């Protein structure tokens, strides 16, 4: 039997051992009408294919397009925020729902189609092997699939070094929004979660609360629709703001 076949069957066997767990796939969505239907369908399909108890929880962050109407007709939990909270507020709202409704784990999955639902079992497998509180899907470990632009990769490398300095842990894809959190991690972010571009700063928060974080290789795609919020001058603002926020979180929670 080929190595790839052994890996595939081993993955399926190990994932099935944990089908008793309940998973929420938190999908923050702002003007994602082009992609959100396929994202939810993918999450539901992976649940069926792998016998995983997974529920799509779509958080409509006050979209101005048809995102809200679309998710009302999908097989998902539709949460409509009354005001725009940004990516961090939308993610936190979904994570609060997952925690308060007794889910054992919660994924963060982007609503633009960058995170293939077929990669979800890899996060589950890694989390159950390592027993870590937070598992991040990294596009850079195996260097397969969409790798982002050279400029963005340079920025990500900067945040990798900053995170290493602040936490002592090397995370190769600190901006990845493809994540799996256990209940201990969910409990931590009930009270505070960064509002804008939360992924790098949240790593500092997890570290200061003694949560364990690791990453596993996944494949990602280019976004199916919509426009990235980080481009041009916004990219400079992003790096400056997130760097300051990460340092502030480190100082604020320092023991």
Secondary structure, DSSP 4 states (H G I P E B T S, - for coil): --HHHHHHHHHHHHHHTTTTSEEEEEEEESS-TTTHHHHHHHHHHHHHHHT-EEEEEEEE-S-SSSHHHHHHTSSSEEEE-SS--HHHHHHHHHHHHHHHTT-SEEEE--TTS-S-GGGHHHHHHHHHHH--SEEEEESSSS--B----HHHHHHHHHHHHHHHHHHS---TTTT---EEEEHHHHHHTTT---SSSHHHHHHHHHHHTT--EEEEE--B---SSS--S--THHHHHHHHHHHHHHHHHHHHT--
